[in-house]
């Protein structure tokens, strides 16, 4: 059965879903699973919601972008704060190099985040 999900078998023999095949970010030959980064970033005190996507990059193919809805719109997270939070806890290639502060995520009619729109807008900004 092909579902499009990516999973790993844990040591306790349970299977854990780690992402979707179409959501994998490939940066310089490394496969990055956005869901793992998102789960880590939820621990940041300034982040209410987060979505991680890959955006085009000339040298590495893709780079990591974190789309963030801050807990307090008056005191949003900075890229420097985000990178400092990740330093030493995530692999260097998993640390977001771009940050977008958003009021809300673009959603489908079924209530899912439209990650394609998060990817497209930074590509147009280049």
VENZI-V629603 format. One record per backbone hydrogen bond with DSSP energy under -0.5 kcal/mol. CO is the residue of the C=O (numbers start at 1). NH is the residue of the N-H. Records with the same first field share a line. If there is no record, write none. Layout:
# VENZI-V629603
CO->NH ; NH
This chain:
# VENZI-V629603
1->3
4->21
6->18 ; 19
8->10 ; 16
10->13
14->10
16->8
19->6
20->23 ; 24
21->24
25->27 ; 32
26->28
27->30
30->27 ; 32
32->25 ; 34
33->36 ; 37
34->38
35->39
36->40
37->41
38->42
40->43
41->44
44->47
46->48 ; 71
49->69
51->67
53->65
55->63
57->61
60->28 ; 62
61->57
63->55
64->97 ; 98
65->53 ; 67
66->68 ; 100
67->51
68->70 ; 102
69->48 ; 49
72->75
73->76
78->82
79->83
80->84
81->85
82->86
83->87
86->89 ; 90
90->88
91->94 ; 95
92->95
98->66
100->68 ; 102
106->114
108->111
112->108
113->115
114->117 ; 118
115->119
116->120
117->121
118->122
119->123
120->124
121->125
122->126
